[in-house]
């Protein structure tokens, strides 16, 4: 009899359809059966001895909330027997771009979730914000809840494993050999997903709140694709190729497939080939190999429309061009795609959300240090400074949008264009994580800019971590990074690197906030409201989400 190993995860939803992801213990037919008669079935496919299905659910009624159950070969496996949680549900939307209507949409987002227990190797990590969100929704399922959860990177930590995972790894291989206590192959990646997604609260949360995901570096390795020399050194090792291919394969299975709509899945040749093969491992490995050799051959970025809210999730890791003479955050085809999607169908969206794991706008000192370092690395001050710049880039993680100055400027120009004109959205928000604190920053375009600056409200909204440590050094460093003294120091670095002025200036309008946290955007019509909540232990010892800041974003 087939069993449910992982999931269900509710991924894509719209007004009448959804997808539900599961991993099973053996080949079988997976079925999702809804209380209102809607549902769907799919046969499992096999990767590296594991069995998965992405079940398309059709026949749903717009604007409804429908409980569902999962069956494998006709036997019910979800909800779990004796579960303390309410039934998992599929909520469908009502608003459409075509109708010009848009109901209220709540978008919760964050990044950087270390799944291990708080005391496991990281000191006082504190309550998990996703666990705490799940507990709140479960205790009051009819109250306010997110309509979608955007997870902006570091869903798993391949390079920072827990004590329990290292013990499991040690039973498979000798940890004195590279990569030591980090994961090495596909089977070990699956262990990370079990550790993260079998957490009871998170498992139930992901079964009942739709999710969109994108990777960041720790989903593969810290500082993934920092530079061309970094990548060359990694490729010289005897373990990197298997690590990378396994990381891309496991991401495709566990995260990427669920980001796609049913129509996109039906048109995906890799998905079709994997499903039609008795064992899809070789097909998927060949795909990952091509993605590694030619990043332009695959697009991990994607677009989702929620009525009149457009979400563009951007790959800011695998899509990079690393050669110093043409260094770019996005290769040309990816940049064209982003531009086409941001400017598509003028007047069709009230809010444009650009999800990128790495912040576009950083504390001023960090931004200036990164563009100064980029100038050194490309030889602006000679070979000796270039060698110093590369060491600094790796040691200080100087590889955000600011470290790709032309890409930073191109994104600024695109945002200004997308936010300008009579049919522009009310807001253009860049949603990011990575930097283990939260803040709000607002850019300003100079008066002499050709477009005159956008009419839309433009904001950088950064929120992390969901569950991770925030050392005192990080707190002090980022607080200082926003200060006037730090800005002056940053300007001196920029002058030394002969860096041109960035195309925008910006100021911090909220934060910095430190802790395990989530941001939620509530969007209704052209109105937008932002709330930041942190997971804290209550007086009764139970963690709860407490509102730290809340503000209206639209003028």
C-alpha positions as CSV (number, residue, x, y, z in Angstrom):
1,X,0.0,0.0,0.0
2,X,1.3,3.4,-1.0
3,X,2.0,5.9,1.8
4,X,2.4,9.7,1.9
5,X,6.0,10.5,2.6
6,X,5.9,14.3,2.2
7,X,3.2,16.8,1.5
8,X,0.6,17.7,0.5
9,X,1.7,21.1,-0.6
10,X,-0.9,23.4,-2.1
11,X,1.0,25.3,-4.8
12,X,-0.8,27.0,-7.7
13,X,-4.4,28.3,-7.3
14,X,-6.7,30.6,-9.4
15,X,-10.4,31.0,-9.7
16,X,-11.2,27.4,-10.8
17,X,-8.1,25.2,-10.5
18,X,-5.1,24.3,-8.3
19,X,-2.1,22.0,-8.1
20,X,-1.2,19.8,-5.1
21,X,2.3,18.3,-4.7
22,X,3.0,15.0,-2.9
23,X,5.8,12.5,-2.4
24,X,4.7,8.9,-2.0
25,X,6.4,5.7,-0.8
26,X,5.8,3.8,-4.1
27,X,4.4,4.3,-7.6
28,X,0.6,4.9,-7.4
29,X,-2.3,7.1,-8.5
30,X,-2.5,10.2,-6.4
31,X,-6.0,11.8,-6.1
32,X,-7.2,15.1,-4.6
33,X,-10.9,15.0,-3.7
34,X,-12.7,18.2,-2.7
35,X,-15.8,18.4,-0.6
36,X,-17.7,20.2,-3.4
37,X,-17.0,17.4,-5.9
38,X,-14.0,19.1,-7.6
39,X,-10.7,17.1,-7.8
40,X,-8.1,15.5,-10.0
41,X,-5.7,12.6,-10.3
42,X,-2.1,12.0,-11.5
43,X,0.3,9.1,-11.7
44,X,3.5,9.5,-9.8
45,X,6.8,9.9,-11.6
46,X,10.2,8.6,-10.3
47,X,13.4,10.5,-9.6
48,X,16.4,8.8,-7.9
49,X,14.1,6.1,-6.4
50,X,11.6,8.7,-5.0
51,X,8.0,9.0,-6.3
52,X,6.2,12.3,-6.8
53,X,3.0,13.6,-8.2
54,X,1.7,17.1,-9.0
55,X,-2.1,16.7,-9.0
56,X,-4.1,19.2,-11.1
57,X,-7.4,20.1,-9.4
58,X,-10.2,21.3,-11.7
59,X,-13.8,22.2,-11.4
60,X,-13.4,24.6,-8.4
61,X,-15.9,27.4,-7.9
62,X,-14.5,31.0,-7.8
63,X,-14.5,32.7,-4.5
64,X,-15.0,29.6,-2.4
65,X,-13.1,27.7,0.4
66,X,-13.2,24.0,-0.1
67,X,-11.8,21.3,2.2
68,X,-9.9,18.5,0.4
69,X,-8.4,15.1,1.1
70,X,-5.6,13.1,-0.6
71,X,-6.0,9.5,-1.7
72,X,-3.3,7.1,-2.9
73,X,-4.6,4.2,-5.0
74,X,-8.0,5.0,-3.5
75,X,-7.0,4.9,0.2
76,X,-7.2,8.2,2.1
77,X,-3.8,9.4,3.5
78,X,-4.6,13.0,4.2
79,X,-5.7,14.4,6.6
80,X,-3.6,12.3,8.9
81,X,-5.4,10.2,11.5
82,X,-5.9,12.1,14.8
83,X,-4.6,15.3,13.4
84,X,-5.0,18.4,15.7
85,X,-5.3,20.7,12.7
86,X,-8.4,21.8,10.8
87,X,-9.1,20.4,7.4
88,X,-6.8,21.6,4.6
89,X,-8.6,23.8,2.2
90,X,-8.3,25.3,-1.3
91,X,-9.4,28.9,-1.5
92,X,-10.1,30.2,-5.0
93,X,-10.0,33.8,-6.1
94,X,-12.7,36.0,-7.5
95,X,-11.0,39.0,-9.1
96,X,-9.7,38.9,-12.7
97,X,-7.7,41.3,-14.9
98,X,-10.3,41.1,-17.6
99,X,-13.2,42.1,-15.4
100,X,-11.2,45.0,-13.9
101,X,-12.2,43.8,-10.5
102,X,-9.8,42.7,-7.7
103,X,-10.8,41.4,-4.4
104,X,-8.6,41.8,-1.3
105,X,-5.3,39.9,-1.6
106,X,-3.0,39.1,1.3
107,X,0.6,38.3,0.3
108,X,2.9,37.1,3.1
109,X,6.6,36.8,2.4
110,X,10.0,36.2,3.9
111,X,13.2,34.1,3.4
112,X,15.9,32.1,5.2
113,X,14.3,29.3,7.2
114,X,16.7,27.0,9.0
115,X,14.5,24.0,9.9
116,X,16.5,22.6,12.8
117,X,15.5,23.0,16.4
118,X,16.4,26.4,18.0
119,X,19.1,25.0,20.2
120,X,20.8,22.9,17.5
121,X,24.1,24.5,16.8
122,X,22.9,28.1,16.4
123,X,22.2,29.3,19.9
124,X,19.0,31.1,20.6
125,X,17.3,31.2,17.2
126,X,13.9,31.8,18.7
127,X,10.4,30.7,17.5
128,X,9.9,29.9,13.8
129,X,7.7,32.5,12.1
130,X,6.1,29.9,9.8
131,X,5.3,27.6,12.7
132,X,3.8,30.5,14.6
133,X,1.7,31.6,11.6
134,X,0.4,28.0,11.2
135,X,-0.6,27.9,14.9
136,X,-2.5,31.2,14.5
137,X,-4.4,30.1,11.4
138,X,-5.2,26.7,12.9
139,X,-6.6,28.2,16.1
140,X,-8.9,30.6,14.1
141,X,-9.2,29.2,10.6
142,X,-12.0,31.7,9.7
143,X,-10.0,34.8,10.6
144,X,-7.5,36.7,8.5
145,X,-4.9,34.5,6.7
146,X,-2.6,34.9,3.7
147,X,-3.9,34.2,0.3
148,X,-0.4,33.3,-0.9
149,X,3.0,32.8,0.7
150,X,6.1,33.9,-1.2
151,X,9.2,32.1,0.0
152,X,12.1,34.2,-1.3
153,X,15.1,31.8,-0.9
154,X,17.0,29.5,1.4
155,X,14.1,27.1,1.9
156,X,16.7,24.6,2.8
157,X,20.3,24.9,4.0
158,X,22.5,22.5,2.0
159,X,25.7,23.9,3.6
160,X,24.5,24.3,7.2
161,X,23.1,21.0,8.3
162,X,21.6,20.2,11.7
163,X,23.1,17.8,14.2
164,X,20.5,15.2,13.3
165,X,21.2,15.5,9.6
166,X,25.0,15.2,10.1
167,X,24.5,12.1,12.1
168,X,22.3,10.7,9.2
169,X,25.0,11.7,6.7
170,X,27.7,10.1,8.8
171,X,25.8,6.8,8.5
172,X,26.0,7.1,4.7
173,X,29.6,8.2,4.2
174,X,32.8,9.4,5.7
175,X,32.4,13.1,6.7
176,X,36.1,13.6,6.7
177,X,35.9,13.7,2.9
178,X,34.6,16.7,1.1
179,X,32.0,18.1,1.3
180,X,32.0,16.9,4.9
181,X,28.8,17.6,6.8
182,X,27.2,19.4,3.9
183,X,24.9,17.6,1.5
184,X,26.5,15.8,-1.5
185,X,23.8,14.2,-3.7
186,X,20.1,14.0,-4.4
187,X,19.3,11.6,-1.6
188,X,20.8,13.9,0.9
189,X,18.9,16.9,-0.5
190,X,15.7,14.9,0.1
191,X,16.7,14.7,3.7
192,X,16.7,18.5,4.0
193,X,13.2,18.7,2.6
194,X,12.0,16.0,5.0
195,X,13.5,17.9,7.9
196,X,11.9,21.2,6.8
197,X,8.5,20.2,5.4
198,X,7.6,17.3,7.9
199,X,7.5,19.8,10.7
200,X,3.9,19.3,11.7
201,X,2.9,23.0,11.7
202,X,4.7,23.8,8.5
203,X,3.4,20.7,6.8
204,X,-0.2,21.7,7.6
205,X,0.4,25.4,6.7
206,X,1.8,24.5,3.2
207,X,-1.1,22.2,2.6
208,X,-3.7,25.0,3.1
209,X,-1.9,28.2,2.0
210,X,-0.7,28.4,-1.7
211,X,3.0,29.0,-2.0
212,X,5.4,30.5,-4.6
213,X,9.1,29.8,-4.2
214,X,12.5,30.8,-5.6
215,X,16.0,29.6,-4.6
216,X,18.9,31.6,-3.1
217,X,22.4,30.5,-2.4
218,X,22.0,28.2,0.6
219,X,19.5,26.1,-1.4
220,X,22.8,25.0,-3.1
221,X,25.8,26.5,-1.3
222,X,26.7,29.8,0.4
223,X,27.7,32.5,-2.1
224,X,26.6,30.4,-5.1
225,X,27.8,32.1,-8.3
226,X,29.6,34.9,-6.5
227,X,32.1,35.3,-9.3
228,X,33.8,33.5,-12.2
229,X,36.9,32.7,-10.2
230,X,34.7,31.3,-7.4
231,X,32.9,29.0,-9.9
232,X,36.2,27.9,-11.5
233,X,37.5,26.9,-8.1
234,X,34.4,24.9,-7.3
235,X,34.5,23.1,-10.6
236,X,38.0,22.0,-9.9
237,X,36.8,20.0,-6.9
238,X,35.7,16.3,-7.3
239,X,32.4,16.9,-5.5
240,X,30.9,20.1,-6.9
241,X,29.3,18.8,-10.1
242,X,27.2,16.2,-8.2
243,X,26.3,18.7,-5.6
244,X,25.1,21.3,-8.1
245,X,23.2,18.9,-10.4
246,X,21.5,17.3,-7.3
247,X,20.6,20.8,-6.0
248,X,19.0,21.8,-9.4
249,X,17.2,18.5,-9.7
250,X,15.8,18.5,-6.2
251,X,14.8,22.2,-6.6
252,X,13.0,21.4,-9.9
253,X,11.1,18.6,-8.2
254,X,10.3,20.1,-4.8
255,X,9.9,23.8,-5.6
256,X,10.0,24.8,-9.3
257,X,7.2,22.5,-10.6
258,X,4.7,23.9,-8.1
259,X,5.4,27.5,-9.3
260,X,4.0,26.8,-12.7
261,X,0.4,27.0,-13.8
262,X,-1.4,24.0,-15.3
263,X,-1.1,25.4,-18.8
264,X,2.7,26.0,-18.3
265,X,3.0,22.4,-17.0
266,X,1.2,21.0,-20.0
267,X,3.6,22.9,-22.3
268,X,6.8,21.9,-20.4
269,X,8.8,19.3,-22.4
270,X,10.9,18.2,-19.5
271,X,7.9,17.6,-17.3
272,X,6.3,15.6,-20.1
273,X,9.4,13.5,-20.6
274,X,9.9,12.9,-16.9
275,X,6.3,11.7,-16.5
276,X,6.4,9.5,-19.5
277,X,9.6,7.7,-18.6
278,X,9.6,4.6,-16.3
279,X,12.4,6.5,-14.4
280,X,12.8,10.2,-15.1
281,X,16.2,10.5,-13.4
282,X,18.3,10.6,-16.6
283,X,15.9,13.1,-18.2
284,X,16.1,15.4,-15.3
285,X,19.9,15.0,-14.9
286,X,20.4,15.9,-18.5
287,X,18.2,19.0,-18.0
288,X,20.2,20.1,-14.9
289,X,23.5,19.5,-16.8
290,X,22.4,21.7,-19.6
291,X,21.2,24.4,-17.2
292,X,24.6,24.4,-15.6
293,X,26.5,24.5,-18.9
294,X,24.2,27.2,-20.4
295,X,22.1,29.2,-17.9
296,X,20.2,30.8,-20.7
297,X,18.8,27.4,-21.6
298,X,16.4,27.4,-18.7
299,X,14.2,30.0,-17.0
300,X,13.7,29.5,-13.3
301,X,11.9,32.9,-13.1
302,X,8.2,33.0,-13.5
303,X,5.1,35.2,-13.5
304,X,1.9,34.8,-11.4
305,X,-1.2,36.9,-11.7
306,X,-3.6,37.2,-8.8
307,X,-6.5,39.2,-10.3
308,X,-4.9,42.7,-10.9
309,X,-1.8,41.9,-8.8
310,X,1.2,40.8,-10.9
311,X,4.0,38.9,-9.2
312,X,7.3,38.4,-11.1
313,X,9.7,36.0,-9.3
314,X,13.2,36.6,-10.5
315,X,16.1,34.2,-10.5
316,X,19.1,36.2,-9.2
317,X,21.4,33.2,-8.7
318,X,21.6,30.9,-11.7
319,X,20.8,33.5,-14.3
320,X,24.0,35.5,-13.6
321,X,26.8,36.4,-16.1
322,X,30.0,36.1,-14.2
323,X,32.7,37.2,-16.6
324,X,34.2,40.4,-15.2
325,X,34.0,42.3,-18.5
326,X,30.3,41.5,-18.9
327,X,29.2,40.9,-15.3
328,X,25.4,41.0,-14.9
329,X,22.8,39.8,-12.4
330,X,20.6,38.5,-15.3
331,X,21.8,37.2,-18.6
332,X,20.3,39.0,-21.7
333,X,17.4,36.6,-22.3
334,X,16.4,36.7,-18.6
335,X,16.6,40.5,-18.6
336,X,14.4,40.7,-21.7
337,X,11.9,38.4,-20.1
338,X,11.7,40.5,-17.0
339,X,11.2,43.7,-19.1
340,X,8.5,42.1,-21.2
341,X,6.6,40.8,-18.2
342,X,6.9,44.1,-16.2
343,X,5.6,46.2,-19.2
344,X,3.1,43.7,-20.6
345,X,-0.5,44.7,-21.0
346,X,-0.5,48.3,-19.7
347,X,-3.3,49.1,-17.3
348,X,-3.8,45.4,-16.4
349,X,-2.4,45.5,-12.9
350,X,-2.9,47.7,-9.8
351,X,0.2,46.4,-8.1
352,X,3.5,45.1,-9.5
353,X,5.5,42.9,-7.1
354,X,9.0,41.9,-8.1
355,X,10.3,39.1,-6.0
356,X,14.1,38.7,-5.9
357,X,15.9,36.9,-3.1
358,X,18.6,39.6,-3.0
359,X,17.6,43.2,-2.1
360,X,17.8,45.8,-4.8
361,X,18.2,48.7,-2.3
362,X,20.6,48.1,0.5
363,X,21.9,50.1,3.5
364,X,24.0,52.9,1.9
365,X,27.4,51.8,3.1
366,X,26.8,48.2,2.0
367,X,25.7,49.4,-1.4
368,X,28.7,51.6,-1.9
369,X,31.1,48.9,-0.6
370,X,29.7,46.5,-3.2
371,X,29.9,48.8,-6.2
372,X,33.4,49.9,-5.0
373,X,34.5,46.2,-4.8
374,X,33.0,45.5,-8.2
375,X,35.1,48.3,-9.7
376,X,38.2,46.8,-8.0
377,X,37.5,43.3,-9.3
378,X,37.2,44.5,-12.9
379,X,40.6,46.2,-12.6
380,X,39.7,49.8,-12.1
381,X,42.6,50.2,-9.7
382,X,45.0,47.6,-11.1
383,X,45.7,43.9,-10.6
384,X,46.8,44.1,-7.0
385,X,43.5,45.8,-6.0
386,X,41.6,43.4,-8.2
387,X,43.0,40.4,-6.2
388,X,42.1,42.2,-2.9
389,X,38.6,42.9,-4.3
390,X,38.0,39.3,-5.1
391,X,39.0,38.2,-1.6
392,X,36.8,40.9,-0.1
393,X,33.9,40.0,-2.3
394,X,33.9,36.4,-1.1
395,X,34.7,37.1,2.5
396,X,32.1,39.8,3.0
397,X,29.4,38.4,0.7
398,X,29.5,41.4,-1.6
399,X,27.3,40.0,-4.4
400,X,23.9,41.7,-4.3
401,X,22.4,43.9,-7.0
402,X,24.8,46.7,-6.1
403,X,27.7,44.4,-7.0
404,X,26.3,44.3,-10.5
405,X,26.1,48.1,-11.1
406,X,24.8,47.9,-14.7
407,X,22.1,45.5,-13.6
408,X,21.2,47.7,-10.7
409,X,20.8,50.7,-13.1
410,X,18.8,48.6,-15.6
411,X,16.3,47.5,-12.9
412,X,16.0,51.1,-11.7
413,X,15.1,52.2,-15.3
414,X,12.7,49.3,-15.7
415,X,10.9,50.1,-12.5
416,X,10.6,53.8,-13.4
417,X,9.2,52.9,-16.8
418,X,6.8,50.3,-15.4
419,X,5.6,52.8,-12.8
420,X,5.1,55.7,-15.2
421,X,2.2,56.8,-17.3
422,X,-1.6,57.1,-16.9
423,X,-2.0,53.3,-16.8
424,X,0.8,52.6,-14.3
425,X,0.1,50.5,-11.2
426,X,-0.4,52.2,-7.9
427,X,2.7,50.5,-6.4
428,X,5.8,48.8,-7.6
429,X,7.4,46.8,-4.7
430,X,10.6,44.8,-4.8
431,X,10.3,42.0,-2.3
432,X,13.5,40.5,-1.0
433,X,15.1,38.6,1.9
434,X,18.7,37.2,2.5
435,X,20.1,39.9,4.8
436,X,18.7,38.7,8.1
437,X,16.8,41.8,9.0
438,X,13.8,43.7,7.7
439,X,13.4,47.2,6.4
440,X,11.5,49.5,4.0
441,X,13.4,51.8,1.6
442,X,12.0,54.2,-0.9
443,X,13.9,55.4,-4.0
444,X,13.8,58.8,-5.6
445,X,14.7,59.5,-9.2
446,X,16.6,62.7,-10.0
447,X,14.6,65.6,-11.5
448,X,16.7,65.4,-14.7
449,X,15.9,61.8,-15.4
450,X,14.3,61.3,-18.9
451,X,11.1,59.7,-17.4
452,X,10.9,62.2,-14.6
453,X,10.5,59.4,-12.0
454,X,7.6,57.0,-11.7
455,X,4.1,58.1,-10.6
456,X,3.7,54.8,-8.8
457,X,4.8,54.4,-5.2
458,X,8.1,52.4,-5.4
459,X,9.4,50.5,-2.4
460,X,12.0,48.0,-1.4
461,X,10.5,45.6,1.1
462,X,13.0,43.3,2.7
463,X,12.1,40.6,5.2
464,X,14.3,37.9,6.7
465,X,14.9,35.6,8.4
466,X,11.8,33.4,8.9
467,X,13.9,31.3,11.3
468,X,17.6,31.8,11.8
469,X,20.1,33.5,14.0
470,X,20.8,37.2,13.9
471,X,24.1,37.8,15.7
472,X,24.9,41.0,17.5
473,X,27.5,41.9,14.8
474,X,24.9,41.8,12.1
475,X,22.5,44.0,14.1
476,X,25.2,46.6,14.8
477,X,26.6,46.4,11.3
478,X,23.3,47.0,9.5
479,X,22.2,49.7,11.9
480,X,25.5,51.5,11.2
481,X,25.1,50.9,7.5
482,X,22.1,53.2,7.4
483,X,23.7,56.0,9.3
484,X,25.0,59.4,8.0
485,X,28.5,58.5,9.0
486,X,28.3,55.3,7.0
487,X,26.9,57.2,4.0
488,X,30.0,59.5,4.1
489,X,32.3,56.5,4.3
490,X,30.5,54.8,1.4
491,X,30.9,57.9,-0.8
492,X,34.7,57.8,-0.2
493,X,34.9,54.2,-1.2
494,X,32.9,55.0,-4.3
495,X,35.3,57.8,-5.2
496,X,38.3,55.5,-4.8
497,X,36.7,53.0,-7.2
498,X,35.8,55.8,-9.6
499,X,32.2,54.6,-9.5
500,X,29.5,56.7,-11.3
501,X,26.6,57.9,-9.2
502,X,23.7,55.4,-9.0
503,X,20.6,56.4,-11.0
504,X,18.5,56.7,-7.9
505,X,18.9,57.9,-4.3
506,X,16.9,56.3,-1.5
507,X,16.1,56.6,2.2
508,X,15.1,54.1,4.8
509,X,11.4,54.6,5.8
510,X,11.0,51.6,8.1
511,X,13.3,49.5,10.3
512,X,15.8,48.0,10.6
513,X,13.9,45.2,12.5
514,X,15.6,42.1,13.8
515,X,14.0,38.7,14.6
516,X,12.2,35.8,13.1
517,X,9.6,37.6,11.0
518,X,7.2,37.9,8.1
519,X,5.8,40.8,6.1
520,X,2.3,40.9,4.8
521,X,1.0,43.1,2.0
522,X,-2.8,43.6,1.9
523,X,-3.9,44.8,-1.5
524,X,-7.3,45.9,-2.4
525,X,-8.0,47.8,-5.5
526,X,-5.2,50.4,-5.7
527,X,-4.8,50.5,-1.9
528,X,-1.9,48.8,-0.2
529,X,-1.1,48.2,3.4
530,X,2.1,46.6,4.9
531,X,2.4,44.8,8.2
532,X,5.5,43.3,9.8
533,X,5.1,40.6,12.4
534,X,7.7,38.9,14.6
535,X,7.5,35.5,16.3
536,X,7.9,35.9,20.0
537,X,7.3,33.8,23.0
538,X,4.1,34.9,24.9
539,X,3.6,35.0,28.6
540,X,2.2,31.5,28.6
541,X,5.4,30.3,26.8
542,X,3.6,29.8,23.5
543,X,5.1,31.7,20.5
544,X,2.8,34.1,18.7
545,X,3.1,36.6,15.9
546,X,3.2,40.2,17.2
547,X,2.7,43.2,15.0
548,X,5.9,45.4,15.1
549,X,5.0,47.9,12.3
550,X,2.0,48.7,10.1
551,X,1.5,51.4,7.5
552,X,-0.5,52.4,4.4
553,X,1.7,52.4,1.3
554,X,-0.5,54.2,-1.2
555,X,-0.8,57.9,-1.2
